Amino acid sequence: MSIVFLDIDDSQMLDHVMYHEILHKQVKFEAKNGRAKYHTKKFRELERAIFDHDEMEKKLNAALRRVPKKDVKKGFLSRILG
């Protein structure tokens, strides 16, 4: 998980992120013209079937904006260990 989620107390948002990552294991990428596409039409359909995707994206973007850039640059372990 990202350091973005250390200070978030929103289990639905965390569930959404975990579901998204699990979908990457279930729905394999498509390759076309030497490029890989990980968020295929099938992937997006499955992702939207469970959660209010647009609302979750808004929440995730807001959470990302709250993380100080210095913490992102330091990395996960630096923030945890001090």
WODA-V284878 format. One record per residue. N is the residue number from 1. RES is the residue in one small letter. D_LAST is the distance of its C-alpha to the last C-alpha in whole Angstrom. Layout:
# WODA-V284878
<<N & RES & D_LAST> <N & RES & D_LAST>>
This chain:
# WODA-V284878
<<1 & m & 18> <2 & s & 16> <3 & i & 13> <4 & v & 16> <5 & f & 17> <6 & l & 14> <7 & d & 15> <8 & i & 19> <9 & d & 21> <10 & d & 24> <11 & s & 25> <12 & q & 28> <13 & m & 26> <14 & l & 24> <15 & d & 27> <16 & h & 28> <17 & v & 26> <18 & m & 26> <19 & y & 30> <20 & h & 30> <21 & e & 28> <22 & i & 30> <23 & l & 33> <24 & h & 32> <25 & k & 33> <26 & q & 36> <27 & v & 38> <28 & k & 38> <29 & f & 38> <30 & e & 41> <31 & a & 42> <32 & k & 44> <33 & n & 45> <34 & g & 42> <35 & r & 40> <36 & a & 38> <37 & k & 37> <38 & y & 35> <39 & h & 35> <40 & t & 39> <41 & k & 42> <42 & k & 41> <43 & f & 38> <44 & r & 38> <45 & e & 41> <46 & l & 39> <47 & e & 36> <48 & r & 38> <49 & a & 40> <50 & i & 37> <51 & f & 35> <52 & d & 36> <53 & h & 34> <54 & d & 35> <55 & e & 33> <56 & m & 30> <57 & e & 30> <58 & k & 30> <59 & k & 27> <60 & l & 25> <61 & n & 25> <62 & a & 24> <63 & a & 21> <64 & l & 20> <65 & r & 21> <66 & r & 19> <67 & v & 16> <68 & p & 15> <69 & k & 16> <70 & k & 13> <71 & d & 11> <72 & v & 13> <73 & k & 14> <74 & k & 10> <75 & g & 11> <76 & f & 10> <77 & l & 8> <78 & s & 6> <79 & r & 5> <80 & i & 6> <81 & l & 4> <82 & g & 0>>
